[in-house]
Amino acid sequence: MLLPRIRKEAAVALFYSSSSSSSSLYHKISRRTMALTNSTTSHHYKAHSAADSYEEAYFYSPGAYMERLVTLTSHRLQLGSASSNNSSIRRLLDIGGGTGNFSQALVDHDNKNDNNLEAIVVDPFLVKDNNNNDDDKVKFVKEPAEAFLKPPRQQDWWRTADYHQILLKEIVHHLKSEDRIPIFQRMQQEVSSLQLLPDSSNSSSSAPPSILIMTRPQVDIDYPLWDAARQVWKDNQPSAEDLCDELDQAGFVDITTTVETYPCQILLSRWQSMVRQRFWSTFSNFTNDELSEACSLIAKEHAVDGDGNLNFEDRLVCISARTKA
């Protein structure tokens, strides 16, 4: 599969937790509007014009963390279970899927079981030349999630063809709060139902989740940040409770939430470099000088081990739901 030219990898996050130092930097930033705007998001992505910019970041590069995330996503979407019609395609929409590397990893992981999984990456920062071929297991569409605010157009083949599951991985916080319910409603109306065959983990025929939202907590996170970055997180990250309520209002049922944790270790110097490069959109709210000051604060406030590594816990909120039968 040829990867598309792209202006970003979609997975970005906003952070918040409690802390008591770095107040001077916090007050510098708090005078600004803290809400994450579309222009901030666009500027952040354009700064990462090469796909490698994100692929080199800790959370998005190949390795144990990514393998764990692929396995977790596959498990939550029940991709390892065969559908009741083995000859049919099982199609996944990956909203904000960026380069498609994660979708490709999911397809490679689960097509070992002959499940006929296909993925369609939907991302507004793709270029028009997406290198789609009929036999590609991962295809690309240059559209934003906000396309679901309107009915599908004649050219929206990716919505009019059957799709069975929707993945929003680390993207939901970029949607305006007033848009989320209408977007979820349209998704709930369009997504096709899918029945699974009984297997060792599923004793009866049932429907897998129609939608999976993977995001991070609004509070209680463990990343090595500073006060102002935590405030950006708090102001912009929707809570799990709000997202569940919005899915319910949109007509989804069987809504389930879990928090998945993973121990992380990274060199302090590498983390500081990632912060300076604004690998998460949170950091786009800060000037170069402020990020340099923040990196010094990180070094003072967060202990490292004997090898110079930061150790922290990654926490992912996984919210799944089904469309009405």
N, C-alpha and C positions, 0 to 999 in steps of 0.2 A: 504494500500500500504506500502510495506517495503521500507524505504529509503536506498539508496546505501551508502556504505562506500565511503568517498570522502576526498580529500585533501584540498578542499577549497570551498567557495561560490564564484561564478564568479564575482559578482558585485563589481567592484572597480573603482575608479575615479582618475583623475589627475586634479589639480586645478590651476587657475591663477586669480588674480585680482590686482589692484594697491594698493600699500602701501609704506610708506616712512621710516619705522624704521627697527630694527633688521639687520642693514647692516653688522655687524661683522659676524654673522652666515651666512648671504648670501654669503659673500666673501669666507668663508671656503668651502662652497659647490660648488660655481661656478667654482672652479678649476677642478672639476670633469666633466666627460662627462655626460650631463644631459639627454641624450636620454634614454628612458626606454627600456632595452634589454630583450630578452626572458629569460636570466638567472636571471635578476632581478625579473621578473614576477614569474618564477618558484620558486625562493627562497622565495618570499613573500607568495606564496600559501602553500609551504611545512611548513612554520612556523605556519600555521593554520591547523594542521593535523586533528583536530576534527571539525565536522560540527558545533558544538556549538560555536566555536570561532567566527564565523560570525553571527550566529543566535542571539547572545547576543548584537551585535552592533546596534546602534540606528536605522540606515536606513534599517536593515534587520530583525529586531525582530518583532513578532506579535504585533499588536496595531493599533492605528489610522493612522499612517503614511503608514504602509503596506496596510491597507484596502483602503486608498485613492489611492495608487499606483495600486492595483489590479483593482479598479473601473476605473481609468484613462486608463489603458492598455486595458481593456475590451471595453471601449467606443471607443478608437482609432482604435481598430481592428474590431469593430462592431460585437463583439462576441454575443451580445444579440439579434441579428437579425437572423432569421431562413434562412437557405439556400433553394434554389429552389427544392432541393431533400431532404426532411426531413429524409428519411431513411438512408442516407449516412453519413459516418463519416466526421467530419470536423477536419483536423489534423494540428496542430501547431508545428513547429520546434522552440525550445527555445535554441538558440545558446549560449553556455557558461552559461547554467542554473544551474550549481552547484548541490546543494542538491535536486533540484526539488521542493522545498517548494513553490516557487512562481508559478511555473506551476501548482502544485496541487491546490493552492488557486484560480488560474484562472479557472481550471476545475470545482472546487466545486462551484464557483461563477456563472458560466454560464451554467452548466448542470442543474441548477434549472429550466431553460427554455427549457429543453429537446432538447438541440442543438447538442447532440452527439459529444461534443468536446473531442478530445484526444490531448495529448502533448507528444512530444519526446524531451527529454533533451539531448543535444549534448555538451559534455564537455571533454576536454583532461585529466582532473585530476581525473576522476572516476577510480576506480579499475575495473578489468574485471568482477568481480562478481556483476552484476547490478540488480539481483533479478527480472528480467523481467518475467511476466506472460502474457498469451494471453489476459486476461480480464482486465489487468491494464489500467487505463485511462492515466497514466503517465508512459512512458517507458524511458530507459536510453541507451545512446550510448557513448562509450569512443572514441571520435574523436575531433580534433580541428576544428575551423572554416576554417583553411587552407586546409581541405580535399576538399573544393570546388575549389581548384586550379587545380584539376584533375577530369576527368570524373568518375562517380560512378563505383565501382567495383562490381563484382557479389555478394559479401557478404554485400554490402551496401543497405540492405533492406529499411533502413530509407530514402534513396534518391530515390530508384526505385519505392517504393509505393507512391501513391498520397499524397502529402502534399500541403496545401492550403495557409498557411501563415507562415511568418518567423519573429521571435522576436530576436532582438539583444539589450538586455537591459544592459547598462553600460559595454559593452565589446568592442565596435568598436575601441576604442583608443588603444587596444592591438594589432590590426592588423597593419602590416607594411604598410606604405603609398602606396608602389608599389604593394601590394597584394590586396588592397581593390577593385579596379575596376574589376580585374579578378574574385574575389570571388563574387562580386555583379552580374557580367555577368552570371556566372554559375547558381546562384540562380534564376536570371530572366528567364533563359532558362528552368529550372527544375520545378519551382513552378507551381502548377495546378491552373487554374482559378476557381473562385467560384462565383455564382450568388446568390443574396439575394432576398427573397420575399419582396414585399412592406409591410411596416408597418407604425406606427404612426410617426416614425422619418425618414422614407425612402419611398417616395411616388411612386417610380417606381423601377422595378427590376434593380439592379446594382451590380457591383463587389466591394467587400470591399478591403481595402489595402492588398497587397500581402506581404509587408515587413514593419516592424516598427522598427526604430532605436531610442532607448532611451539613451541619453547621457547628458552631461552637457556642458554649454557654455565654449568656449575657453577664453573668457573675461567676465567681469561683473558678478562675483560670490560674495557670501556674507558669506562664511564659515570662521570661526575663525582660520586663518592660520598665517603664517609668510612669509617674503619675499622669502626665498629660496624655500619653498613649492609652492608658487605661480609661481615661475620661472619654476619649474618642470612641473606644469600644463600647462603653456604657451608653453613650448617646445614640449609637447607630445600630447596635446589634439587637434584633428582636428576640424576645425571650421564647423559650420552648412553649410556655403556656400560651402566649399570644399566637404562635404558629399553629398549635393544636386547635385553638378556638377558631382560627381562620379557616383551617381545613374543614372543620365541622360545619361552619357556616356555608362553605362552598359545596357541601353535600357529600364529602367523603365520610366513610365509616371505618370502624375497626382501627382507630388511630392509636398507635403504640409509640412510646418514647423510651429510649435507653441512652445512657451516657457511656461511651466506650473510652477507655483510658489506655495509654501506651507510654512507657518510659522512654524519654529521649535524652540523648547526649550529643553535645556539639561543642567544638572549640569556641571559647569566648571570642577569639579574633574572627572566626568565620561568622558568628552571629552578628558581631558588630559590623562586618562588611555587608551582610545581608540587609541590616537596618539602614546603613548609609545608601545602599542601592535601592531602597524603598521597595523591597520585594513584596510587601503587603501594602495595600492601599492606605492603611492606617497612617503610614509614615509619609504619605503625600501631603499631609497637613502641616509638615514641618519644613523649615528652611535647612539648607546644608549646615549652617552654623548650629542650629538647634539640635540637629541629629548628631553632630559631633559632640555637643555637650551631653546629650542623652547617652551616647555610647560610653562616655566617661562615668556617668551616673550608674549605668548598668554594671560596669566593672567594680564600682565601689559597693553597690547594694546587693549583688548576687555572687555568692561564693562559687569558686571553681575547685575542682579536685586537683590532685597532684600532677595531672597531665594537662592542666589548663582547660578542662572541659566544664561547661555548664551542664547541670543535670536538672531536668524538669519533667513534668507530666503533661502530655498532650491529651486533651479531652474533646471528644467529638459527640455532639448531640445527634442522634439518628431518630428521625420521625418518619414512620411509615403509615400508610393508610390505603384503603381500598375504595374503588368506585362502587356505587350501589349496583347490585345485581340486576 
